[in-house]
Amino acid sequence: MDESGSNTRQMMANRAVDVGTTEALKLRSMGLVLFQGNKVVPLCKLYSQCFCVGVARRRHRLGIKN
């Protein structure tokens, strides 16, 4: 399993995920995530679902399967 699939599952479970400093700061500035240490967690279930849809679409475009 690749890293994006793992991050998707963690985001759905509302666990903190390390997405990288730049991405974490961008997501926080948009009000989408909260920091837990050096990791981020979606602010609400709706955002978590949206992140998963975005990752799934990207994986599909790249031809990545589970």
URWORA-V997866 format. One record per residue. N is the residue number from 1. RES is the residue in one letter. OMEGA is omega in radians with two decimals (999 if undefined). Layout:
# URWORA-V997866
n={N;N}
res={RES;RES}
omega={OMEGA;OMEGA}
This chain:
# URWORA-V997866
n={1;2;3;4;5;6;7;8;9;10;11;12;13;14;15;16;17;18;19;20;21;22;23;24;25;26;27;28;29;30;31;32;33;34;35;36;37;38;39;40;41;42;43;44;45;46;47;48;49;50;51;52;53;54;55;56;57;58;59;60;61;62;63;64;65;66}
res={M;D;E;S;G;S;N;T;R;Q;M;M;A;N;R;A;V;D;V;G;T;T;E;A;L;K;L;R;S;M;G;L;V;L;F;Q;G;N;K;V;V;P;L;C;K;L;Y;S;Q;C;F;C;V;G;V;A;R;R;R;H;R;L;G;I;K;N}
omega={3.13;-3.05;-3.10;3.09;3.10;3.11;3.12;-3.13;3.13;3.12;3.12;-3.11;-3.11;3.02;3.09;-3.10;3.05;-3.13;-3.09;-3.04;-3.08;-3.13;3.14;3.14;3.10;-3.14;3.12;-3.12;3.09;3.12;-3.07;-3.07;3.01;3.07;2.93;-3.01;3.11;-3.09;3.12;3.06;3.13;-3.12;3.12;-3.10;3.14;3.13;3.11;3.12;3.12;3.10;-3.11;3.10;3.13;3.13;3.13;3.11;3.12;3.13;3.13;3.12;-3.10;3.13;-3.14;3.07;-3.12;999}
